[in-house]
């Protein structure tokens, strides 16, 4: 069993993923070291999320223009949510909806 696990870890896909994540970490560290007096604690995770979304767009077989427009739209939406300080109200709405969902299922007679 250990041999199978090691074979999976040494596969080309796994090594490629490790290399991509380490390159992304180096990129995030390089950018955050040049941004003095700013909060860059979550910069790597934001870069990882962006790479994950881009990977999802590539799996959907979108052409480059459509994927770029999708990333642009998600970026504008994210900046708008953070700039307007809508994060807490949107999370509160999500919690309220999740609290109501079980009540909707049990309300049938």
N, CA and C atoms as an extended XYZ file, in Angstrom:
327
Properties=species:S:1:pos:R:3:atomname:S:1:resname:S:1:resid:I:1 pbc="F F F"
N         0.824       -1.184        0.000 N   UNK     1
C         0.000        0.000        0.000 CA  UNK     1
C         0.870        1.250        0.000 C   UNK     1
N         1.938        1.225        0.745 N   UNK     2
C         2.840        2.369        0.786 CA  UNK     2
C         3.505        2.594       -0.566 C   UNK     2
N         3.776        1.494       -1.257 N   UNK     3
C         4.411        1.596       -2.567 CA  UNK     3
C         3.457        2.268       -3.560 C   UNK     3
N         2.163        1.912       -3.506 N   UNK     4
C         1.187        2.549       -4.388 CA  UNK     4
C         1.070        4.037       -4.098 C   UNK     4
N         1.086        4.405       -2.815 N   UNK     5
C         1.016        5.811       -2.439 CA  UNK     5
C         2.236        6.567       -2.953 C   UNK     5
N         3.405        5.972       -2.814 N   UNK     6
C         4.620        6.623       -3.300 CA  UNK     6
C         4.626        6.740       -4.826 C   UNK     6
N         4.085        5.754       -5.508 N   UNK     7
C         4.005        5.837       -6.970 CA  UNK     7
C         3.099        6.981       -7.403 C   UNK     7
N         2.015        7.172       -6.672 N   UNK     8
C         1.116        8.284       -7.005 CA  UNK     8
C         1.772        9.625       -6.702 C   UNK     8
N         2.544        9.687       -5.628 N   UNK     9
C         3.204       10.939       -5.275 CA  UNK     9
C         4.340       11.286       -6.224 C   UNK     9
N         4.908       10.296       -6.876 N   UNK    10
C         6.035       10.524       -7.759 CA  UNK    10
C         5.578       10.610       -9.223 C   UNK    10
N         4.281       10.605       -9.458 N   UNK    11
C         3.800       10.701      -10.831 CA  UNK    11
C         4.081       12.091      -11.393 C   UNK    11
N         4.041       12.206      -12.693 N   UNK    12
C         4.329       13.486      -13.346 CA  UNK    12
C         3.300       14.552      -12.966 C   UNK    12
N         2.037       14.155      -12.814 N   UNK    13
C         1.003       15.113      -12.431 CA  UNK    13
C         1.237       15.668      -11.032 C   UNK    13
N         1.597       14.801      -10.110 N   UNK    14
C         1.827       15.241       -8.734 CA  UNK    14
C         3.060       16.142       -8.647 C   UNK    14
N         4.117       15.769       -9.327 N   UNK    15
C         5.323       16.603       -9.299 CA  UNK    15
C         5.055       17.943       -9.977 C   UNK    15
N         4.277       17.924      -11.061 N   UNK    16
C         3.909       19.177      -11.724 CA  UNK    16
C         3.104       20.082      -10.822 C   UNK    16
N         2.160       19.498      -10.077 N   UNK    17
C         1.357       20.293       -9.152 CA  UNK    17
C         2.219       20.882       -8.044 C   UNK    17
N         3.142       20.096       -7.526 N   UNK    18
C         4.044       20.595       -6.487 CA  UNK    18
C         4.900       21.737       -7.025 C   UNK    18
N         5.385       21.602       -8.255 N   UNK    19
C         6.191       22.659       -8.858 CA  UNK    19
C         5.382       23.933       -9.099 C   UNK    19
N         4.140       23.778       -9.532 N   UNK    20
C         3.294       24.950       -9.754 CA  UNK    20
C         3.014       25.670       -8.442 C   UNK    20
N         2.694       24.926       -7.397 N   UNK    21
C         2.410       25.556       -6.101 CA  UNK    21
C         3.659       26.227       -5.532 C   UNK    21
N         4.823       25.599       -5.675 N   UNK    22
C         6.041       26.231       -5.164 CA  UNK    22
C         6.408       27.468       -5.984 C   UNK    22
N         6.179       27.441       -7.298 N   UNK    23
C         6.419       28.632       -8.113 CA  UNK    23
C         5.453       29.746       -7.742 C   UNK    23
N         4.208       29.383       -7.455 N   UNK    24
C         3.221       30.372       -7.027 CA  UNK    24
C         3.599       30.960       -5.675 C   UNK    24
N         4.124       30.139       -4.793 N   UNK    25
C         4.576       30.631       -3.486 CA  UNK    25
C         5.746       31.593       -3.657 C   UNK    25
N         6.680       31.270       -4.525 N   UNK    26
C         7.813       32.165       -4.772 CA  UNK    26
C         7.348       33.472       -5.402 C   UNK    26
N         6.391       33.383       -6.321 N   UNK    27
C         5.835       34.582       -6.941 CA  UNK    27
C         5.155       35.462       -5.898 C   UNK    27
N         4.325       34.865       -5.056 N   UNK    28
C         3.617       35.621       -4.025 CA  UNK    28
C         4.596       36.239       -3.034 C   UNK    28
N         5.640       35.503       -2.673 N   UNK    29
C         6.636       36.052       -1.753 CA  UNK    29
C         7.367       37.231       -2.392 C   UNK    29
N         7.718       37.112       -3.666 N   UNK    30
C         8.414       38.194       -4.349 CA  UNK    30
C         7.569       39.451       -4.460 C   UNK    30
N         6.305       39.288       -4.796 N   UNK    31
C         5.416       40.449       -4.898 CA  UNK    31
C         5.172       41.058       -3.525 C   UNK    31
N         4.924       40.214       -2.526 N   UNK    32
C         4.613       40.755       -1.196 CA  UNK    32
C         5.827       41.411       -0.548 C   UNK    32
N         7.043       40.995       -0.909 N   UNK    33
C         8.215       41.650       -0.327 CA  UNK    33
C         8.433       43.042       -0.918 C   UNK    33
N         7.906       43.291       -2.110 N   UNK    34
C         8.045       44.623       -2.693 CA  UNK    34
C         6.908       45.552       -2.286 C   UNK    34
N         5.868       45.020       -1.684 N   UNK    35
C         4.740       45.842       -1.229 CA  UNK    35
C         4.900       46.130        0.256 C   UNK    35
N         5.602       47.156        0.553 N   UNK    36
C         5.856       47.495        1.958 CA  UNK    36
C         4.632       48.190        2.550 C   UNK    36
N         4.477       48.032        3.839 N   UNK    37
C         3.391       48.652        4.609 CA  UNK    37
C         2.004       48.231        4.105 C   UNK    37
N         1.891       47.034        3.589 N   UNK    38
C         0.581       46.504        3.198 CA  UNK    38
C         0.399       45.131        3.825 C   UNK    38
N        -0.832       44.757        3.998 N   UNK    39
C        -1.159       43.458        4.581 CA  UNK    39
C        -1.173       42.415        3.461 C   UNK    39
N        -0.189       41.548        3.449 N   UNK    40
C        -0.088       40.536        2.395 CA  UNK    40
C        -0.167       39.120        2.979 C   UNK    40
N        -0.865       38.971        4.109 N   UNK    41
C        -0.959       37.653        4.735 CA  UNK    41
C        -1.683       36.647        3.847 C   UNK    41
N        -2.698       37.096        3.154 N   UNK    42
C        -3.527       36.182        2.373 CA  UNK    42
C        -3.210       36.233        0.885 C   UNK    42
N        -2.110       36.860        0.508 N   UNK    43
C        -1.796       37.036       -0.905 CA  UNK    43
C        -1.562       35.693       -1.595 C   UNK    43
N        -0.863       34.778       -0.946 N   UNK    44
C        -0.631       33.468       -1.550 CA  UNK    44
C        -1.946       32.739       -1.769 C   UNK    44
N        -2.847       32.804       -0.800 N   UNK    45
C        -4.109       32.085       -0.920 CA  UNK    45
C        -4.978       32.697       -2.013 C   UNK    45
N        -4.906       34.007       -2.183 N   UNK    46
C        -5.639       34.648       -3.271 CA  UNK    46
C        -5.061       34.228       -4.613 C   UNK    46
N        -3.739       34.173       -4.701 N   UNK    47
C        -3.094       33.707       -5.939 CA  UNK    47
C        -3.440       32.246       -6.215 C   UNK    47
N        -3.486       31.431       -5.189 N   UNK    48
C        -3.843       30.026       -5.362 CA  UNK    48
C        -5.297       29.883       -5.817 C   UNK    48
N        -6.183       30.702       -5.262 N   UNK    49
C        -7.580       30.686       -5.685 CA  UNK    49
C        -7.709       31.117       -7.144 C   UNK    49
N        -6.968       32.146       -7.538 N   UNK    50
C        -7.010       32.598       -8.927 CA  UNK    50
C        -6.493       31.517       -9.870 C   UNK    50
N        -5.426       30.835       -9.476 N   UNK    51
C        -4.900       29.750      -10.305 CA  UNK    51
C        -5.901       28.603      -10.391 C   UNK    51
N        -6.589       28.312       -9.304 N   UNK    52
C        -7.589       27.252       -9.289 CA  UNK    52
C        -8.767       27.591      -10.201 C   UNK    52
N        -9.214       28.857      -10.168 N   UNK    53
C       -10.305       29.293      -11.036 CA  UNK    53
C        -9.864       29.233      -12.497 C   UNK    53
N        -8.648       29.677      -12.777 N   UNK    54
C        -8.137       29.615      -14.144 CA  UNK    54
C        -8.026       28.172      -14.625 C   UNK    54
N        -7.617       27.276      -13.734 N   UNK    55
C        -7.553       25.860      -14.086 CA  UNK    55
C        -8.950       25.324      -14.384 C   UNK    55
N        -9.941       25.764      -13.614 N   UNK    56
C       -11.322       25.365      -13.873 CA  UNK    56
C       -11.817       25.872      -15.214 C   UNK    56
N       -11.446       27.113      -15.572 N   UNK    57
C       -11.821       27.641      -16.879 CA  UNK    57
C       -11.158       26.850      -17.994 C   UNK    57
N        -9.938       26.406      -17.782 N   UNK    58
C        -9.261       25.640      -18.822 CA  UNK    58
C        -9.900       24.264      -18.994 C   UNK    58
N       -10.412       23.696      -17.905 N   UNK    59
C       -11.083       22.401      -17.994 CA  UNK    59
C       -12.435       22.505      -18.695 C   UNK    59
N       -13.016       23.683      -18.710 N   UNK    60
C       -14.301       23.881      -19.388 CA  UNK    60
C       -14.113       24.137      -20.880 C   UNK    60
N       -12.884       24.061      -21.344 N   UNK    61
C       -12.547       24.258      -22.760 CA  UNK    61
C       -12.973       25.627      -23.281 C   UNK    61
N       -12.819       26.649      -22.443 N   UNK    62
C       -13.086       28.011      -22.886 CA  UNK    62
C       -11.876       28.533      -23.648 C   UNK    62
N       -12.135       29.373      -24.620 N   UNK    63
C       -11.003       29.978      -25.304 CA  UNK    63
C       -10.393       31.059      -24.409 C   UNK    63
N        -9.267       31.585      -24.808 N   UNK    64
C        -8.535       32.521      -23.965 CA  UNK    64
C        -9.292       33.787      -23.655 C   UNK    64
N       -10.022       34.308      -24.632 N   UNK    65
C       -10.763       35.549      -24.430 CA  UNK    65
C       -11.888       35.338      -23.419 C   UNK    65
N       -12.632       34.255      -23.551 N   UNK    66
C       -13.735       33.988      -22.617 CA  UNK    66
C       -13.221       33.758      -21.199 C   UNK    66
N       -12.134       33.021      -21.072 N   UNK    67
C       -11.562       32.787      -19.744 CA  UNK    67
C       -11.050       34.083      -19.136 C   UNK    67
N       -10.425       34.926      -19.952 N   UNK    68
C        -9.932       36.213      -19.444 CA  UNK    68
C       -11.077       37.112      -19.018 C   UNK    68
N       -12.153       37.117      -19.795 N   UNK    69
C       -13.313       37.925      -19.411 CA  UNK    69
C       -13.971       37.395      -18.139 C   UNK    69
N       -14.016       36.081      -17.986 N   UNK    70
C       -14.544       35.500      -16.757 CA  UNK    70
C       -13.703       35.861      -15.544 C   UNK    70
N       -12.389       35.792      -15.689 N   UNK    71
C       -11.494       36.181      -14.587 CA  UNK    71
C       -11.638       37.669      -14.271 C   UNK    71
N       -11.774       38.494      -15.308 N   UNK    72
C       -11.958       39.928      -15.111 CA  UNK    72
C       -13.256       40.210      -14.366 C   UNK    72
N       -14.333       39.521      -14.758 N   UNK    73
C       -15.616       39.715      -14.090 CA  UNK    73
C       -15.549       39.274      -12.629 C   UNK    73
N       -14.909       38.133      -12.366 N   UNK    74
C       -14.769       37.685      -10.976 CA  UNK    74
C       -13.905       38.650      -10.169 C   UNK    74
N       -12.866       39.188      -10.791 N   UNK    75
C       -12.012       40.157      -10.099 CA  UNK    75
C       -12.750       41.436       -9.769 C   UNK    75
N       -13.510       41.946      -10.731 N   UNK    76
C       -14.285       43.170      -10.486 CA  UNK    76
C       -15.325       42.939       -9.404 C   UNK    76
N       -15.991       41.779       -9.456 N   UNK    77
C       -16.977       41.446       -8.428 CA  UNK    77
C       -16.322       41.354       -7.053 C   UNK    77
N       -15.146       40.720       -6.978 N   UNK    78
C       -14.445       40.608       -5.696 CA  UNK    78
C       -13.998       41.949       -5.153 C   UNK    78
N       -13.477       42.804       -6.014 N   UNK    79
C       -13.049       44.141       -5.570 CA  UNK    79
C       -14.249       44.955       -5.124 C   UNK    79
N       -15.371       44.832       -5.829 N   UNK    80
C       -16.574       45.562       -5.453 CA  UNK    80
C       -17.080       45.101       -4.087 C   UNK    80
N       -17.097       43.779       -3.869 N   UNK    81
C       -17.572       43.249       -2.586 CA  UNK    81
C       -16.663       43.712       -1.449 C   UNK    81
N       -15.362       43.638       -1.650 N   UNK    82
C       -14.438       44.065       -0.598 CA  UNK    82
C       -14.437       45.572       -0.416 C   UNK    82
N       -14.492       46.325       -1.516 N   UNK    83
C       -14.476       47.787       -1.432 CA  UNK    83
C       -15.717       48.350       -0.773 C   UNK    83
N       -16.863       47.742       -1.045 N   UNK    84
C       -18.114       48.209       -0.453 CA  UNK    84
C       -18.355       47.589        0.924 C   UNK    84
N       -17.424       46.802        1.400 N   UNK    85
C       -17.500       46.130        2.698 CA  UNK    85
C       -18.780       45.302        2.824 C   UNK    85
N       -19.020       44.521        1.770 N   UNK    86
C       -20.209       43.669        1.747 CA  UNK    86
C       -19.931       42.248        2.207 C   UNK    86
N       -18.706       41.972        2.628 N   UNK    87
C       -18.357       40.609        3.006 CA  UNK    87
C       -19.181       40.121        4.193 C   UNK    87
N       -19.225       40.897        5.262 N   UNK    88
C       -19.967       40.486        6.459 CA  UNK    88
C       -21.468       40.368        6.195 C   UNK    88
N       -22.101       41.340        5.509 N   UNK    89
C       -23.534       41.153        5.228 CA  UNK    89
C       -23.827       39.942        4.334 C   UNK    89
N       -22.975       39.673        3.351 N   UNK    90
C       -23.201       38.519        2.493 CA  UNK    90
C       -23.024       37.211        3.260 C   UNK    90
N       -22.054       37.170        4.160 N   UNK    91
C       -21.890       35.979        4.996 CA  UNK    91
C       -23.071       35.804        5.940 C   UNK    91
N       -23.619       36.912        6.466 N   UNK    92
C       -24.801       36.837        7.326 CA  UNK    92
C       -26.012       36.307        6.556 C   UNK    92
N       -26.176       36.752        5.315 N   UNK    93
C       -27.277       36.250        4.494 CA  UNK    93
C       -27.102       34.754        4.248 C   UNK    93
N       -25.876       34.337        3.963 N   UNK    94
C       -25.609       32.907        3.753 CA  UNK    94
C       -25.932       32.083        4.985 C   UNK    94
N       -25.544       32.584        6.163 N   UNK    95
C       -25.860       31.868        7.408 CA  UNK    95
C       -27.359       31.789        7.643 C   UNK    95
N       -28.079       32.894        7.345 N   UNK    96
C       -29.528       32.898        7.535 CA  UNK    96
C       -30.206       31.908        6.593 C   UNK    96
N       -29.742       31.852        5.363 N   UNK    97
C       -30.324       30.902        4.404 CA  UNK    97
C       -30.045       29.472        4.843 C   UNK    97
N       -28.833       29.204        5.305 N   UNK    98
C       -28.511       27.852        5.770 CA  UNK    98
C       -29.303       27.473        7.011 C   UNK    98
N       -29.667       28.449        7.836 N   UNK    99
C       -30.477       28.154        9.017 CA  UNK    99
C       -31.926       27.869        8.643 C   UNK    99
N       -32.396       28.442        7.548 N   UNK   100
C       -33.792       28.268        7.136 CA  UNK   100
C       -34.000       26.977        6.346 C   UNK   100
N       -32.987       26.522        5.632 N   UNK   101
C       -33.134       25.353        4.747 CA  UNK   101
C       -33.678       24.121        5.474 C   UNK   101
N       -33.181       23.757        6.660 N   UNK   102
C       -33.770       22.572        7.326 CA  UNK   102
C       -35.244       22.767        7.700 C   UNK   102
N       -35.625       23.998        8.001 N   UNK   103
C       -37.017       24.262        8.350 CA  UNK   103
C       -37.920       24.125        7.139 C   UNK   103
N       -37.406       24.441        5.949 N   UNK   104
C       -38.208       24.311        4.745 CA  UNK   104
C       -38.476       22.855        4.417 C   UNK   104
N       -37.516       21.998        4.669 N   UNK   105
C       -37.668       20.573        4.385 CA  UNK   105
C       -38.653       19.894        5.323 C   UNK   105
N       -38.703       20.335        6.572 N   UNK   106
C       -39.609       19.697        7.542 CA  UNK   106
C       -40.995       20.319        7.542 C   UNK   106
N       -41.231       21.356        6.780 N   UNK   107
C       -42.514       22.039        6.771 CA  UNK   107
C       -43.569       21.342        5.928 C   UNK   107
N       -43.236       20.335        5.168 N   UNK   108
C       -44.212       19.626        4.339 CA  UNK   108
C       -45.049       18.679        5.187 C   UNK   108
N       -46.319       18.590        4.839 N   UNK   109
C       -47.210       17.707        5.592 CA  UNK   109
C       -47.924       16.766        4.682 C   UNK   109
